[in-house]
Amino acid sequence: MEPTGLVTLDRDTAAGGLDQIGVDDLDQHSRAAQESLFEDAKGNLGTHKRLLLDIVQAAGEISGSELRAEYENRTGSPNSGSTRRRMLNSLKSYNMIADNGRSGPARRYYTVDESGWKSG
């Protein structure tokens, strides 16, 4: 039984019958592996962290006040502001979201691609 999440390359099929695996093959499998890891990590998030991530992903980029309003609108029992900030910091440390580094009303959250750069 093969472990899940791992990609096994067969020389004949991966390289079209050649004895070499090209950079494009590696890029393709690397992206697939990163997407798989992201989805696995997302599945392990708690309900409120996953909700915050879903809101940021749906918006692409969102202000802190818009994020708070949407979060409070979607949940019947929202966490406090300090807990919400801790959860957002966790999502940033997992490289699932990022912010513009500003504080207060100027702060904006956005999704990142697999390389950690702003997506979209």
Backbone as JSON Lines, residues from 0, in Angstrom:
{"i":0,"aa":"M","n":[0.85,-1.18,0.0],"ca":[0.0,0.0,0.0],"c":[0.89,1.24,0.0]}
{"i":1,"aa":"E","n":[0.63,2.17,-0.92],"ca":[1.41,3.4,-1.02],"c":[0.89,4.43,-0.04]}
{"i":2,"aa":"P","n":[1.79,5.22,0.56],"ca":[1.33,6.31,1.42],"c":[0.55,7.34,0.61]}
{"i":3,"aa":"T","n":[-0.47,7.94,1.21],"ca":[-1.25,8.95,0.49],"c":[-0.47,10.25,0.44]}
{"i":4,"aa":"G","n":[-0.75,11.04,-0.59],"ca":[-0.11,12.34,-0.72],"c":[1.23,12.3,-1.41]}
{"i":5,"aa":"L","n":[1.77,11.12,-1.69],"ca":[3.05,11.02,-2.38],"c":[2.82,10.68,-3.84]}
{"i":6,"aa":"V","n":[3.65,11.26,-4.68],"ca":[3.55,10.99,-6.11],"c":[4.71,10.08,-6.49]}
{"i":7,"aa":"T","n":[4.4,8.97,-7.1],"ca":[5.42,8.04,-7.56],"c":[5.56,8.2,-9.07]}
{"i":8,"aa":"L","n":[6.79,8.41,-9.53],"ca":[7.04,8.57,-10.95],"c":[7.63,7.29,-11.52]}
{"i":9,"aa":"D","n":[7.01,6.79,-12.52],"ca":[7.52,5.65,-13.27],"c":[8.26,6.24,-14.46]}
{"i":10,"aa":"R","n":[9.51,5.87,-14.66],"ca":[10.3,6.47,-15.73],"c":[9.62,6.38,-17.08]}
{"i":11,"aa":"D","n":[9.01,5.25,-17.38],"ca":[8.41,5.08,-18.7],"c":[7.19,5.97,-18.88]}
{"i":12,"aa":"T","n":[6.37,6.13,-17.84],"ca":[5.16,6.92,-18.02],"c":[5.4,8.4,-17.74]}
{"i":13,"aa":"A","n":[6.23,8.73,-16.75],"ca":[6.44,10.13,-16.39],"c":[7.2,10.89,-17.46]}
{"i":14,"aa":"A","n":[8.13,10.26,-18.09],"ca":[8.96,10.96,-19.07],"c":[8.63,10.56,-20.5]}
{"i":15,"aa":"G","n":[7.47,9.98,-20.72],"ca":[7.08,9.61,-22.06],"c":[8.0,8.57,-22.68]}
{"i":16,"aa":"G","n":[8.49,7.64,-21.88],"ca":[9.35,6.59,-22.39],"c":[10.82,6.93,-22.36]}
{"i":17,"aa":"L","n":[11.18,8.11,-21.89],"ca":[12.59,8.49,-21.81],"c":[13.15,8.17,-20.44]}
{"i":18,"aa":"D","n":[14.46,8.15,-20.36],"ca":[15.11,7.88,-19.07],"c":[15.33,9.15,-18.27]}
{"i":19,"aa":"Q","n":[14.74,10.26,-18.67],"ca":[14.92,11.53,-17.97],"c":[13.56,12.09,-17.56]}
{"i":20,"aa":"I","n":[13.57,12.79,-16.46],"ca":[12.37,13.49,-16.0],"c":[12.69,14.96,-16.11]}
{"i":21,"aa":"G","n":[11.88,15.69,-16.86],"ca":[12.13,17.1,-17.12],"c":[11.65,18.02,-16.02]}
{"i":22,"aa":"V","n":[12.08,19.26,-16.11],"ca":[11.69,20.28,-15.14],"c":[10.17,20.47,-15.13]}
{"i":23,"aa":"D","n":[9.55,20.41,-16.31],"ca":[8.09,20.56,-16.37],"c":[7.38,19.46,-15.6]}
{"i":24,"aa":"D","n":[7.93,18.22,-15.68],"ca":[7.35,17.12,-14.92],"c":[7.44,17.39,-13.43]}
{"i":25,"aa":"L","n":[8.6,17.87,-12.99],"ca":[8.8,18.17,-11.56],"c":[7.9,19.3,-11.11]}
{"i":26,"aa":"D","n":[7.78,20.36,-11.93],"ca":[6.92,21.49,-11.59],"c":[5.47,21.04,-11.42]}
{"i":27,"aa":"Q","n":[5.02,20.23,-12.36],"ca":[3.64,19.74,-12.33],"c":[3.38,18.95,-11.05]}
{"i":28,"aa":"H","n":[4.27,18.04,-10.72],"ca":[4.07,17.21,-9.53],"c":[4.28,18.0,-8.24]}
{"i":29,"aa":"S","n":[5.17,18.99,-8.3],"ca":[5.39,19.84,-7.13],"c":[4.15,20.65,-6.82]}
{"i":30,"aa":"R","n":[3.52,21.23,-7.85],"ca":[2.28,22.0,-7.64],"c":[1.18,21.11,-7.09]}
{"i":31,"aa":"A","n":[1.07,19.91,-7.66],"ca":[0.03,18.98,-7.19],"c":[0.26,18.62,-5.72]}
{"i":32,"aa":"A","n":[1.52,18.39,-5.35],"ca":[1.84,18.04,-3.96],"c":[1.54,19.22,-3.02]}
{"i":33,"aa":"Q","n":[1.88,20.44,-3.45],"ca":[1.61,21.62,-2.62],"c":[0.11,21.83,-2.44]}
{"i":34,"aa":"E","n":[-0.65,21.63,-3.5],"ca":[-2.1,21.77,-3.39],"c":[-2.68,20.71,-2.45]}
{"i":35,"aa":"S","n":[-2.14,19.5,-2.52],"ca":[-2.6,18.43,-1.66],"c":[-2.28,18.74,-0.2]}
{"i":36,"aa":"L","n":[-1.08,19.24,0.06],"ca":[-0.7,19.61,1.43],"c":[-1.58,20.73,1.95]}
{"i":37,"aa":"F","n":[-1.87,21.72,1.1],"ca":[-2.74,22.83,1.51],"c":[-4.12,22.32,1.89]}
{"i":38,"aa":"E","n":[-4.68,21.46,1.05],"ca":[-6.02,20.93,1.32],"c":[-6.02,20.08,2.59]}
{"i":39,"aa":"D","n":[-4.95,19.29,2.82],"ca":[-4.85,18.5,4.04],"c":[-4.79,19.42,5.26]}
{"i":40,"aa":"A","n":[-3.97,20.48,5.17],"ca":[-3.85,21.43,6.28],"c":[-5.17,22.13,6.53]}
{"i":41,"aa":"K","n":[-5.85,22.52,5.45],"ca":[-7.14,23.2,5.59],"c":[-8.14,22.28,6.28]}
{"i":42,"aa":"G","n":[-8.12,20.99,5.95],"ca":[-9.03,20.03,6.57],"c":[-8.78,19.85,8.06]}
{"i":43,"aa":"N","n":[-7.56,20.18,8.51],"ca":[-7.23,20.04,9.92],"c":[-7.5,21.3,10.74]}
{"i":44,"aa":"L","n":[-7.95,22.37,10.08],"ca":[-8.24,23.61,10.79],"c":[-9.53,23.47,11.59]}
{"i":45,"aa":"G","n":[-9.61,24.2,12.68],"ca":[-10.85,24.26,13.44],"c":[-11.9,25.02,12.65]}
{"i":46,"aa":"T","n":[-13.12,24.95,13.1],"ca":[-14.25,25.55,12.4],"c":[-14.07,27.04,12.16]}
{"i":47,"aa":"H","n":[-13.66,27.79,13.17],"ca":[-13.56,29.25,13.04],"c":[-12.38,29.65,12.16]}
{"i":48,"aa":"K","n":[-11.25,28.96,12.28],"ca":[-10.11,29.26,11.4],"c":[-10.47,28.96,9.95]}
{"i":49,"aa":"R","n":[-11.14,27.84,9.74],"ca":[-11.54,27.48,8.37],"c":[-12.51,28.51,7.81]}
{"i":50,"aa":"L","n":[-13.42,29.02,8.63],"ca":[-14.36,30.04,8.2],"c":[-13.62,31.32,7.81]}
{"i":51,"aa":"L","n":[-12.67,31.76,8.63],"ca":[-11.89,32.95,8.3],"c":[-11.14,32.75,6.98]}
{"i":52,"aa":"L","n":[-10.53,31.59,6.82],"ca":[-9.81,31.29,5.58],"c":[-10.76,31.31,4.38]}
{"i":53,"aa":"D","n":[-11.92,30.7,4.53],"ca":[-12.9,30.67,3.43],"c":[-13.34,32.08,3.04]}
{"i":54,"aa":"I","n":[-13.51,32.94,4.02],"ca":[-13.93,34.33,3.74],"c":[-12.84,35.06,2.95]}
{"i":55,"aa":"V","n":[-11.59,34.92,3.39],"ca":[-10.49,35.58,2.69],"c":[-10.34,35.01,1.29]}
{"i":56,"aa":"Q","n":[-10.44,33.68,1.15],"ca":[-10.32,33.07,-0.17],"c":[-11.43,33.53,-1.11]}
{"i":57,"aa":"A","n":[-12.65,33.62,-0.6],"ca":[-13.77,34.05,-1.44],"c":[-13.6,35.49,-1.91]}
{"i":58,"aa":"A","n":[-13.05,36.33,-1.04],"ca":[-12.87,37.74,-1.38],"c":[-11.61,37.97,-2.22]}
{"i":59,"aa":"G","n":[-10.59,37.14,-2.02],"ca":[-9.31,37.37,-2.67],"c":[-8.48,38.37,-1.88]}
{"i":60,"aa":"E","n":[-9.09,39.49,-1.52],"ca":[-8.47,40.5,-0.66],"c":[-9.61,41.19,0.08]}
{"i":61,"aa":"I","n":[-9.41,41.43,1.38],"ca":[-10.5,41.97,2.2],"c":[-9.91,42.79,3.34]}
{"i":62,"aa":"S","n":[-10.59,43.86,3.7],"ca":[-10.14,44.67,4.84],"c":[-10.48,43.95,6.14]}
{"i":63,"aa":"G","n":[-9.8,44.33,7.2],"ca":[-10.06,43.73,8.5],"c":[-11.48,43.95,8.96]}
{"i":64,"aa":"S","n":[-12.02,45.14,8.7],"ca":[-13.39,45.43,9.14],"c":[-14.41,44.63,8.32]}
{"i":65,"aa":"E","n":[-14.17,44.48,7.02],"ca":[-15.06,43.66,6.19],"c":[-14.99,42.19,6.6]}
{"i":66,"aa":"L","n":[-13.78,41.73,6.91],"ca":[-13.59,40.35,7.36],"c":[-14.33,40.11,8.67]}
{"i":67,"aa":"R","n":[-14.19,41.04,9.61],"ca":[-14.88,40.91,10.9],"c":[-16.4,40.86,10.69]}
{"i":68,"aa":"A","n":[-16.92,41.76,9.87],"ca":[-18.38,41.82,9.65],"c":[-18.87,40.52,9.0]}
{"i":69,"aa":"E","n":[-18.16,40.03,8.0],"ca":[-18.58,38.8,7.33],"c":[-18.47,37.6,8.27]}
{"i":70,"aa":"Y","n":[-17.4,37.55,9.06],"ca":[-17.21,36.46,10.03],"c":[-18.37,36.47,11.05]}
{"i":71,"aa":"E","n":[-18.67,37.63,11.6],"ca":[-19.74,37.72,12.59],"c":[-21.1,37.41,11.98]}
{"i":72,"aa":"N","n":[-21.27,37.74,10.71],"ca":[-22.52,37.47,10.01],"c":[-22.71,35.96,9.79]}
{"i":73,"aa":"R","n":[-21.62,35.25,9.55],"ca":[-21.71,33.82,9.2],"c":[-21.75,32.89,10.4]}
{"i":74,"aa":"T","n":[-21.33,33.37,11.55],"ca":[-21.31,32.47,12.72],"c":[-22.26,32.98,13.79]}
{"i":75,"aa":"G","n":[-22.89,32.05,14.46],"ca":[-23.82,32.4,15.53],"c":[-23.12,32.79,16.81]}
{"i":76,"aa":"S","n":[-21.88,32.32,16.98],"ca":[-21.13,32.62,18.2],"c":[-19.69,33.01,17.83]}
{"i":77,"aa":"P","n":[-19.5,34.26,17.37],"ca":[-18.17,34.68,16.96],"c":[-17.2,34.76,18.13]}
{"i":78,"aa":"N","n":[-15.94,34.48,17.85],"ca":[-14.89,34.63,18.86],"c":[-14.58,36.11,19.05]}
{"i":79,"aa":"S","n":[-13.94,36.42,20.15],"ca":[-13.58,37.81,20.46],"c":[-12.54,38.31,19.45]}
{"i":80,"aa":"G","n":[-12.36,39.62,19.43],"ca":[-11.39,40.22,18.52],"c":[-9.98,39.69,18.73]}
{"i":81,"aa":"S","n":[-9.58,39.53,19.99],"ca":[-8.22,39.05,20.25],"c":[-8.05,37.6,19.8]}
{"i":82,"aa":"T","n":[-9.06,36.78,20.01],"ca":[-9.0,35.39,19.54],"c":[-9.0,35.34,18.02]}
{"i":83,"aa":"R","n":[-9.8,36.18,17.4],"ca":[-9.84,36.23,15.94],"c":[-8.48,36.65,15.38]}
{"i":84,"aa":"R","n":[-7.83,37.63,16.0],"ca":[-6.5,38.06,15.55],"c":[-5.49,36.94,15.71]}
{"i":85,"aa":"R","n":[-5.6,36.17,16.81],"ca":[-4.71,35.02,17.02],"c":[-4.92,33.97,15.92]}
{"i":86,"aa":"M","n":[-6.17,33.73,15.58],"ca":[-6.47,32.76,14.52],"c":[-5.93,33.25,13.17]}
{"i":87,"aa":"L","n":[-6.09,34.54,12.88],"ca":[-5.56,35.08,11.63],"c":[-4.04,34.99,11.61]}
{"i":88,"aa":"N","n":[-3.39,35.26,12.75],"ca":[-1.94,35.11,12.82],"c":[-1.51,33.66,12.59]}
{"i":89,"aa":"S","n":[-2.3,32.72,13.09],"ca":[-2.01,31.3,12.84],"c":[-2.11,31.0,11.35]}
{"i":90,"aa":"L","n":[-3.16,31.48,10.7],"ca":[-3.31,31.26,9.26],"c":[-2.15,31.88,8.48]}
{"i":91,"aa":"K","n":[-1.67,33.04,8.96],"ca":[-0.5,33.65,8.31],"c":[0.74,32.79,8.52]}
{"i":92,"aa":"S","n":[0.91,32.26,9.72],"ca":[2.1,31.43,9.98],"c":[2.06,30.13,9.19]}
{"i":93,"aa":"Y","n":[0.86,29.65,8.85],"ca":[0.71,28.45,8.01],"c":[0.88,28.8,6.53]}
{"i":94,"aa":"N","n":[1.09,30.09,6.24],"ca":[1.24,30.59,4.87],"c":[-0.02,30.35,4.03]}
{"i":95,"aa":"M","n":[-1.18,30.46,4.68],"ca":[-2.45,30.31,3.98],"c":[-3.02,31.66,3.57]}
{"i":96,"aa":"I","n":[-2.72,32.68,4.35],"ca":[-3.12,34.05,4.04],"c":[-1.94,34.96,4.38]}
{"i":97,"aa":"A","n":[-2.06,36.22,3.99],"ca":[-1.06,37.23,4.35],"c":[-1.79,38.54,4.56]}
{"i":98,"aa":"D","n":[-1.07,39.52,5.1],"ca":[-1.66,40.86,5.19],"c":[-0.65,41.87,4.68]}
{"i":99,"aa":"N","n":[-1.08,43.11,4.57],"ca":[-0.22,44.15,4.0],"c":[0.73,44.76,5.02]}
{"i":100,"aa":"G","n":[0.74,44.27,6.25],"ca":[1.66,44.75,7.26],"c":[1.21,46.01,7.98]}
{"i":101,"aa":"R","n":[0.11,46.57,7.6],"ca":[-0.39,47.77,8.25],"c":[-1.24,47.37,9.45]}
{"i":102,"aa":"S","n":[-1.51,48.33,10.29],"ca":[-2.36,48.05,11.44],"c":[-3.64,48.88,11.34]}
{"i":103,"aa":"G","n":[-4.61,48.5,12.15],"ca":[-5.86,49.23,12.2],"c":[-6.68,49.09,10.93]}
{"i":104,"aa":"P","n":[-7.44,50.14,10.6],"ca":[-8.36,50.05,9.46],"c":[-7.67,49.87,8.1]}
{"i":105,"aa":"A","n":[-6.38,50.18,8.02],"ca":[-5.66,50.05,6.75],"c":[-5.21,48.62,6.46]}
{"i":106,"aa":"R","n":[-5.32,47.73,7.44],"ca":[-4.88,46.35,7.23],"c":[-5.81,45.63,6.28]}
{"i":107,"aa":"R","n":[-5.2,44.91,5.34],"ca":[-5.94,44.1,4.38],"c":[-5.36,42.71,4.38]}
{"i":108,"aa":"Y","n":[-6.23,41.72,4.28],"ca":[-5.83,40.31,4.23],"c":[-6.05,39.81,2.81]}
{"i":109,"aa":"Y","n":[-5.2,38.92,2.37],"ca":[-5.35,38.36,1.02],"c":[-4.84,36.93,0.99]}
{"i":110,"aa":"T","n":[-5.27,36.24,-0.04],"ca":[-4.83,34.87,-0.23],"c":[-3.43,34.86,-0.83]}
{"i":111,"aa":"V","n":[-2.72,33.77,-0.62],"ca":[-1.38,33.62,-1.18],"c":[-1.34,32.35,-2.01]}
{"i":112,"aa":"D","n":[-0.44,32.35,-2.99],"ca":[-0.28,31.13,-3.79],"c":[0.7,30.21,-3.09]}
{"i":113,"aa":"E","n":[1.01,29.08,-3.72],"ca":[1.85,28.08,-3.07],"c":[3.27,28.57,-2.79]}
{"i":114,"aa":"S","n":[3.69,29.67,-3.44],"ca":[5.03,30.2,-3.2],"c":[5.03,31.24,-2.09]}
{"i":115,"aa":"G","n":[3.85,31.58,-1.57],"ca":[3.77,32.57,-0.49],"c":[3.54,33.98,-0.99]}
{"i":116,"aa":"W","n":[3.35,34.17,-2.31],"ca":[3.1,35.48,-2.87],"c":[1.61,35.72,-3.02]}
{"i":117,"aa":"K","n":[1.24,37.0,-3.0],"ca":[-0.16,37.39,-3.17],"c":[-0.69,36.79,-4.46]}
{"i":118,"aa":"S","n":[-1.85,36.16,-4.36],"ca":[-2.44,35.56,-5.56],"c":[-3.49,36.49,-6.13]}
{"i":119,"aa":"G","n":[-3.76,36.3,-7.41],"ca":[-4.81,37.08,-8.06],"c":[-4.36,38.33,-8.54]}
